[in-house]
Amino acid sequence: MAEILSSHKNGYVEVVAKEEGERVGRTISINVGSIALLEEFHVNRSYRDLGVGSKLMEETERLA
């Protein structure tokens, strides 16, 4: 299963999924008041249907 990492910078939150050092997916969101806006969501085609997107969204929601 891919490793999930997160970082915060200038109000943006980036959550990245990595497999063997390669980025295989990510989300970028920004919190505006009490609302979190998802600006980008991507999972590499070869990693779809493996739960990577679900893990990315779970971490994104946790950080919102």
C-alpha positions as CSV (number, residue, x, y, z in Angstrom):
1,M,0.0,0.0,0.0
2,A,1.2,3.5,-0.8
3,E,2.7,5.7,1.9
4,I,0.6,8.9,2.6
5,L,2.4,12.1,3.4
6,S,1.1,15.6,4.0
7,S,2.4,19.2,4.1
8,H,1.0,22.6,4.7
9,K,2.2,25.8,2.9
10,N,0.6,29.2,2.5
11,G,-2.8,27.9,3.5
12,Y,-2.7,25.0,1.1
13,V,-2.6,21.4,2.2
14,E,-1.0,18.8,-0.1
15,V,-1.5,15.1,0.5
16,V,0.7,12.8,-1.5
17,A,0.7,9.0,-2.0
18,K,4.1,7.5,-2.7
19,E,5.0,3.9,-3.7
20,E,8.7,3.1,-3.6
21,G,9.5,6.8,-3.7
22,E,7.4,7.5,-6.8
23,R,4.4,9.9,-6.4
24,V,1.3,7.9,-7.4
25,G,-1.4,10.3,-6.3
26,R,-2.1,13.6,-4.6
27,T,-4.7,16.1,-3.4
28,I,-4.3,19.8,-3.0
29,S,-6.9,21.7,-0.8
30,I,-7.2,25.0,0.8
31,N,-9.2,25.9,4.0
32,V,-11.3,29.0,3.7
33,G,-13.0,29.7,7.0
34,S,-15.0,26.7,7.9
35,I,-14.9,25.3,4.3
36,A,-12.2,23.1,2.7
37,L,-12.0,23.4,-1.0
38,L,-10.5,20.5,-3.0
39,E,-8.5,22.0,-5.8
40,E,-6.8,18.9,-7.2
41,F,-7.3,15.1,-6.9
42,H,-5.2,12.7,-9.0
43,V,-4.3,9.0,-8.8
44,N,-2.1,7.5,-11.5
45,R,-4.0,5.1,-13.7
46,S,-2.1,2.0,-12.7
47,Y,-2.9,2.7,-9.0
48,R,-6.6,3.2,-9.4
49,D,-9.0,0.7,-7.7
50,L,-6.4,-0.2,-5.1
51,G,-7.6,2.2,-2.3
52,V,-5.1,4.9,-2.9
53,G,-7.7,7.5,-3.7
54,S,-9.7,6.6,-0.6
55,K,-6.6,6.9,1.6
56,L,-5.8,10.3,0.0
57,M,-9.3,11.6,0.7
58,E,-9.4,10.3,4.2
59,E,-6.2,12.2,5.1
60,T,-7.4,15.3,3.2
61,E,-10.6,15.3,5.2
62,R,-8.8,14.7,8.5
63,L,-6.6,17.7,7.8
64,A,-9.5,20.0,6.8
